[in-house]
Amino acid sequence: MKKTSTWLWGIVLIIIGVVLGINALGVAHINIFFPGWWTLFIIVPCFIGLFGNDNDKTGDLIGLCIGAILLMANMVIVRQFRILRILVLRELEHGHTKVTSTLF
């Protein structure tokens, strides 16, 4: 499995190099800095970690979900307040309506 992880990191670096080379030659203008580009620093290692030797994939799955949620929030696919509402416990939403109505 470690070999798979090494191959995936190599492919990621080659893709980044090709994109930067195409931009430098003026063949095409590919903007790699889109809204939420920084979340790829969370998503890519967690995704590659799914193919590693570690038997426990829980941390990688949690990181992948958090990275995807943050990416969607930055790309305005999901409103940021809606993410907060998803993460808040149901008891807080239903039990204390005054608190949640002022927050959301």
N, C-alpha and C positions, 0 to 999 in steps of 0.2 A: 504493500500500500504506500510505502514511503516513496517508491519510484513514481507512482501516480501523482503524488503531491508535487514532486520535483518537476515532472513533465508539465503539470498545470501552471506552476510558477513560471516556467520557461515560456509557455505559450502566452501568458499574460504580458511578460516583458517584451516578447517579440511583437505582439499587437501594439503595445505602447510605442515601441521603436518605429514600427511601420507608420503609425499615425503621425508621429512627430516628423518622420522623414518626408511624408507626403505634404505636410504643412510647410516644411522648410524648402522643398523644391517648387512649391507653388502650384502643384498639380491640382490640389483641392484644398479648401479651407474647412477643416474639421475642428470645431470648437470642443475641446475636451473639458472645458470648465463650464458645465451646465449647472443649474440650480441644484444644490445638494451633492455636488461631485465629491465632497469630503466624506460622504457616507460610504463610498466605495472602500475607504480604509477600514471600515468595519465589515462590510459585506464580503469582499473578496477573500480575506483571510479565513473568515468563518466558513465560506463555501468550500474553500480548498481543504480546510480542516475536517470537513465531512468525509474526505477520502483518505485521511491519515490513518495511522496505526492505532490510535486511541480507540478503545471500545466504547467509551462514554461520549456520545455525540450531543449530550444535552446542552453544554455550554455553547457549542457551535450553532445549534439550532436556535437557542435564545438570542445569540448575537446576530444571527441572520435575520430573525424576525424584527429585532430592534432596529437594525440597519435598514431593513425594508420599510418599516414604519416611518423612520426619520427621512428616508429618501422620498417617500410619497408625500410627507408633510412639506418638504422643501419644494417639491414640484407642484404643490397645491392640488394634489389629487385628493388628499384627505385634509380637511381643515384641522388646524392644530388644536383647537378646543375640543374637537371630536375625539382626538387621540387621548386627551386628558380624561374625557368621559369614559372611553373604553378602559382605561387603566384604573379608574376609581372603582372601589368595591361597590357591589349592588346595594349593600346595606346602607352605605353612605348616601347613595342616590335616593333610595326609597324611604329611608328612615329619617333623614334630615333634609327635607325639601327646601327649607329656608336657606341652608348653607349652599346647596347645589344650585338653587335658582339665582343666587348672587354670583356664584362662580361661573356659571354657564349661561 
